[in-house]
Amino acid sequence: MIEFIKGRLVAKYPTHAIIETNGLGYFINISLTTYSDISDAEEVQLLIYYSVNVDVRSGSSNHILFGFVKAEERNLFKLLIGISGVSANTARMMLSSLNPSELGNAIGSENVAVIKSVKGIGPKLAQRIVTELKDKISGLEISSTNSLAQSNTISEEALSALLALGFDKSKANKVVNNIVKKEGEITVEALIKLALQQM
C-alpha cells in the first residue's frame, strides 16, 4: 500500500522517527539498525511496511508504519513476521539486537544460540526461525552495517528505547547505568544492544 515515505526528518529516536511530507507528520517505528542507518540530513526516505492489527473482540484496528533505510532489512523483517510466533514488534526487537548481516549469518549457519540470545526468543521459536528461513535467506543480499550515531543524552535515549520495547523502567535504568560506568564512552546503539543482552 505504501512503498516509501520521503520527507523532512523532524525527529529521530532509537525506536521511531517522525517524517514530515506535504504537511503531514508520519510516526514510523524503526529498529536500532535503521536508527543507525538514518542520515542526519534534513531529507530522508524510509521504505515502509504497513501493518494493520484488528482486535477480534472490539473490531477496532491499529495501523502501524515500520520504516527501513535498506531493502535488505525490510525483506528480512517480512520473512520474520511470516513465521508463526513472530510479531512485528518481535521482528523489530530481533533487528535491534542483531543487524541484518548478523541475523542473516546466524540463520544461514543454523546458529540457534545467537537467535535465542534475543530477548523474548525461546529455543523452540529460534529453531523454527532457522528451519523456515535458512533456505530463503540465501536469496537476500545482506551487508554489514555500522553505527555512527553520537548523542549527549545517550543514557536517556537508551532508556527511552528500552521502555518503548516494553522493559521495566527500574531494571532497565540499572542495566543502562551499569553499562555506562563499565564502558565509558559508548554509542546509543551499542548501549542498547548490550542492555538487550542483559535484560
C-alpha positions as CSV (number, residue, x, y, z in Angstrom):
1,M,0.0,0.0,0.0
2,I,2.8,2.5,1.0
3,E,6.2,1.7,-0.6
4,F,8.2,4.5,0.9
5,I,7.9,7.9,2.7
6,K,10.3,10.7,1.7
7,G,10.4,14.0,3.5
8,R,11.9,16.2,6.2
9,L,13.3,14.4,9.2
10,V,11.6,16.1,12.1
11,A,12.9,13.8,14.9
12,K,14.8,10.6,15.2
13,Y,14.8,8.2,18.2
14,P,16.1,4.7,18.7
15,T,12.6,3.3,18.3
16,H,10.9,5.7,15.9
17,A,11.3,8.6,13.5
18,I,8.9,11.4,12.5
19,I,9.0,12.4,8.9
20,E,7.0,15.4,7.6
21,T,5.9,15.4,4.0
22,N,3.3,17.6,2.3
23,G,2.2,19.0,5.7
24,L,1.7,15.5,7.3
25,G,3.8,14.1,10.0
26,Y,4.3,10.3,9.9
27,F,5.2,8.4,13.1
28,I,7.3,5.5,11.9
29,N,8.5,2.6,14.0
30,I,12.1,1.7,13.4
31,S,14.7,-0.8,14.6
32,L,18.1,0.1,16.1
33,T,19.7,-0.9,12.8
34,T,17.6,1.7,10.9
35,Y,18.2,4.3,13.6
36,S,22.0,3.8,12.8
37,D,21.4,4.0,9.1
38,I,19.2,7.1,9.0
39,S,21.2,10.1,7.8
40,D,21.0,13.3,9.9
41,A,20.4,15.1,6.6
42,E,17.3,17.2,6.5
43,E,15.5,15.0,4.0
44,V,15.3,11.2,4.3
45,Q,13.5,8.3,2.7
46,L,12.3,5.2,4.5
47,L,10.9,2.1,2.9
48,I,7.7,1.2,4.6
49,Y,5.9,-1.9,5.9
50,Y,2.3,-1.0,6.7
51,S,0.8,-3.2,9.4
52,V,-2.9,-3.4,10.4
53,N,-3.9,-5.3,13.5
54,V,-7.6,-5.9,14.1
55,D,-9.0,-6.6,17.6
56,V,-11.4,-9.5,17.1
57,R,-13.5,-8.7,20.1
58,S,-13.9,-4.9,19.6
59,G,-13.4,-4.8,15.8
60,S,-11.1,-1.8,16.2
61,S,-8.0,-1.7,14.1
62,N,-4.5,-0.4,14.8
63,H,-2.5,0.9,11.9
64,I,1.3,1.0,12.3
65,L,4.1,2.0,10.0
66,F,7.5,0.3,10.2
67,G,10.4,2.0,8.3
68,F,13.7,0.9,6.9
69,V,16.6,2.6,5.2
70,K,17.7,-0.6,3.3
71,A,15.6,-3.0,1.4
72,E,17.5,-6.0,2.8
73,E,16.3,-5.1,6.3
74,R,12.7,-4.7,5.2
75,N,12.9,-8.1,3.3
76,L,14.2,-9.8,6.4
77,F,11.5,-8.2,8.5
78,K,8.8,-9.5,6.2
79,L,10.3,-13.0,6.3
80,L,10.4,-12.9,10.1
81,I,6.8,-11.8,10.6
82,G,5.7,-14.6,8.2
83,I,6.7,-17.1,10.9
84,S,4.1,-18.2,13.4
85,G,5.0,-16.7,16.8
86,V,7.0,-13.7,15.4
87,S,5.0,-10.5,15.7
88,A,6.1,-7.2,14.1
89,N,7.4,-6.0,17.4
90,T,9.4,-9.2,17.9
91,A,10.9,-8.8,14.5
92,R,11.8,-5.2,15.3
93,M,13.4,-6.4,18.6
94,M,15.5,-9.0,16.6
95,L,16.6,-6.4,14.1
96,S,17.5,-4.1,17.1
97,S,19.6,-6.8,18.8
98,L,21.3,-8.1,15.6
99,N,21.8,-6.2,12.4
100,P,20.7,-7.9,9.2
101,S,24.1,-9.3,8.5
102,E,24.4,-10.8,11.9
103,L,20.9,-12.2,11.9
104,G,21.3,-13.5,8.3
105,N,24.6,-15.2,9.1
106,A,23.0,-16.8,12.3
107,I,20.1,-18.2,10.3
108,G,22.3,-19.3,7.4
109,S,24.7,-21.1,9.7
110,E,21.8,-22.5,11.8
111,N,23.3,-20.8,14.9
112,V,20.2,-21.2,17.1
113,A,22.1,-19.9,20.2
114,V,22.6,-16.4,18.6
115,I,18.9,-16.1,17.7
116,K,17.9,-17.4,21.1
117,S,20.0,-14.6,22.7
118,V,17.4,-12.1,21.6
119,K,15.0,-11.1,24.4
120,G,11.7,-13.0,24.0
121,I,13.0,-15.6,21.6
122,G,12.9,-19.1,23.2
123,P,14.7,-22.2,21.9
124,K,11.6,-23.6,20.0
125,L,11.0,-20.3,18.2
126,A,14.7,-19.8,17.4
127,Q,14.7,-23.3,15.9
128,R,11.6,-22.6,13.9
129,I,13.1,-19.3,12.5
130,V,16.2,-21.2,11.4
131,T,14.2,-24.1,9.9
132,E,11.8,-21.9,8.0
133,L,14.3,-19.2,6.8
134,K,17.6,-21.0,6.2
135,D,16.7,-21.6,2.5
136,K,15.0,-18.3,2.0
137,I,17.8,-16.2,3.5
138,S,20.3,-17.1,0.8
139,G,18.3,-15.1,-1.7
140,L,18.7,-11.9,0.2
141,E,21.8,-9.7,-0.3
142,I,22.8,-8.7,3.2
143,S,25.7,-6.5,4.1
144,S,27.1,-5.4,7.4
145,T,26.0,-2.0,8.9
146,N,28.0,0.4,11.0
147,S,26.9,2.6,13.9
148,L,27.9,6.2,13.7
149,A,25.3,8.0,15.9
150,Q,26.5,10.0,18.9
151,S,24.5,11.9,21.5
152,N,24.9,13.8,24.7
153,T,21.9,12.1,26.2
154,I,22.9,8.6,25.4
155,S,21.7,7.0,28.6
156,E,18.3,8.8,28.3
157,E,17.8,7.7,24.7
158,A,18.8,4.1,25.5
159,L,16.4,4.0,28.5
160,S,13.6,5.5,26.4
161,A,14.2,2.8,23.7
162,L,14.1,0.0,26.3
163,L,10.9,1.3,27.8
164,A,9.3,1.6,24.4
165,L,10.2,-2.1,23.8
166,G,8.3,-3.0,27.0
167,F,11.0,-3.4,29.6
168,D,10.7,-2.5,33.3
169,K,11.9,1.1,34.0
170,S,13.9,0.4,37.2
171,K,15.6,-2.7,35.8
172,A,16.4,-1.0,32.5
173,N,17.8,2.1,34.3
174,K,20.0,-0.1,36.5
175,V,21.3,-2.1,33.5
176,V,22.0,1.1,31.4
177,N,23.8,2.8,34.3
178,N,26.0,-0.2,34.9
179,I,27.0,-0.5,31.3
180,V,27.8,3.2,31.0
181,K,30.0,3.0,34.2
182,K,31.8,0.0,32.8
183,E,32.2,1.0,29.1
184,G,32.7,4.8,29.5
185,E,32.2,6.4,26.1
186,I,29.6,4.4,24.1
187,T,27.1,5.0,21.3
188,V,23.4,4.7,21.8
189,E,23.2,1.7,19.6
190,A,26.0,-0.2,21.4
191,L,24.5,0.7,24.8
192,I,21.0,-0.6,23.8
193,K,22.4,-3.8,22.3
194,L,24.4,-4.5,25.5
195,A,21.4,-3.7,27.6
196,L,19.2,-6.1,25.5
197,Q,21.6,-8.9,26.2
198,Q,21.4,-8.3,29.9
199,M,17.7,-7.7,30.3
